[in-house]
Amino acid sequence: MDAALVNPFVEGTLHILETTASVKVKPEPPFLKADTIPLAHISGVLEITGDLAGSAAISFSEASILGIVSAMFGEEMTQIDEEIFDAVGEISNMVAGHVTTKIAEQGKKIKVKFVRICTGPDQPIDHIAPTGPVLALPFKTTMGKVVIEVCYRR
């Protein structure tokens, strides 16, 4: 998978977490994901269309999303609720905008958009390109685990 098409997801996610919630991030080894089982508790799923087709997911452990949203809102969040869902959607939308802009700078016309939230182990993350590899990029943060998944159709 071309790093130039993956890095905007990483850059966007990390920039948004650092600027909105002061989250410090440490990368862990990336790997190819072999199934649709979520790697964390709640995920924002993105669709990629245009010159490239694919999907991505930004997944958060329960501790990480509660800590991130608490820092964003300035009040302690203690449970996954509609406010958390809205925050995951907003973070996903911000990442989608960043990725769309950065990949356009490479001369490709694409649209990245937030399409849904998946929560819990019973909601699989079905990527748009199941025949292509799903690259999982895990991160350890000061709030907990965050995983970015990216998949492009071959």
N, C-alpha and C positions, 0 to 999 in steps of 0.2 A: 504494500500500500504506500502511495506517495506521501512522504512526510509533509509536503507543501499543502496537501489537502486535509491533513489531520491536525497539523499545528494550530490552525486558526481556532479549532474547538478547544484545545488546551489553553492557548493564550487568552481567549475570550472568557472561559470559565474561571481561570485563575485570576485574571484582572478584575472581574466582577466580584468574586469572593473577597479579594484583598481590599477593594475600594468600598464595597458596601458593608462588609462585616469584619474587616481587619483580620481576616483568616490567613494564617501562614500555612504554606503547603510544601510537602516533601513528596516527590514522585517515588513510586515503587516500580518494580519491573513490569513492563507491559507484557501481554500475552494474547494469543488468539483464543477467543471464546468459542466453545463447541456446542452450546445449547442456548435456550431462550430463558433460562432461569435468571431472575434479577440478581445482581451482585450486591445490592443494598436494599434498604427498606422502601424508598420512594424514588421514582424516576420521572423526569420530564423527557418525553420522546419527541424527536424532531424529524421532519421529512425534508429531504433534499431533492429538488427537481430542477430541470433546465438542462444545461450542457452536461451535467452529471446527475445521476440518480442514486439515491441511497437513503440512509437514515442514521440517526445518532441518538444517544441517550445520555443524560446526565443523572447519575444515581447518587443518593445520599443515604448514609446510615441514619437511623432514627436520632441518635445523639448529635450527629453532624448537622442535620437540617434544623433540629430544635435550637442548637447553639448558634447557627448562622442566622436564623430568623430572629432569635432573641437579640442578637447584636444589631441586626438591621432595624428592628422596631424599637429597640431601647427598652424592652420589657421582657421578662422571662416567659418563654413559651414552654409548656410542660407536656403537651400532647399533640398528636397529629390531628389537625382539624381543618376546616375550610380556609383559615388564614394561612396555614402551612401549604395547602394545595395551591392557593393563590400565589404564594411566594415562589414555589417551585415553578409554576407557570411563568411568572415574571422573570425569574432568573433564566429560564429556558428561552424566553423571548429575547432577552438581552444578548444571550450567547448567539442565538439565531441571527440577529442583526449584525453582530460582529463578524460572524463567519461569512455571511452573505457579502459584506463589504470587502473583507480580506481576500476572498477567493475571486471576487470581481476584479481586484487589483492584479490578479494573475491572468486576466483576459478571458475568464470563463463567466458566462451568464448563468447564474443559479439563483434559486430562491430557497432559503432555509426557513422553515416555519415550525412552530410548536404545534403538535397535534393532540397530545393527550398526556395524562398522568397515569402511571402504573404504581400501585402500592401493594406491598405484601408479597410473599413468596408464591401466591397463587395466580398472580397476574404476569404472564410471560411478556418479555420484550421481544416482539416479533419484528425483526428488522425487515426492511423493504427488499433487501437483496439477499435472500437466504442462501443463494449459491456462492456468494462472495464471502470472504473472511470477515469476521467481526473482531476488530482490534479493541481490546480492553486496556484502558490506561488508568490504573488505580493510583490514588493519592492518599497519603496520610496527612490530615490537617490538624490544627490546634483544636478543632471541634469534633473530629472523628473522620470516618472514611468517606471519600468521594470517588466515584468511578465514572470515567467518560468512555462510552462505547461509540465506535464509528464503523460504518459499513457502506461501501460503495458497490453498486451493481457492476459486474465485469463487462 
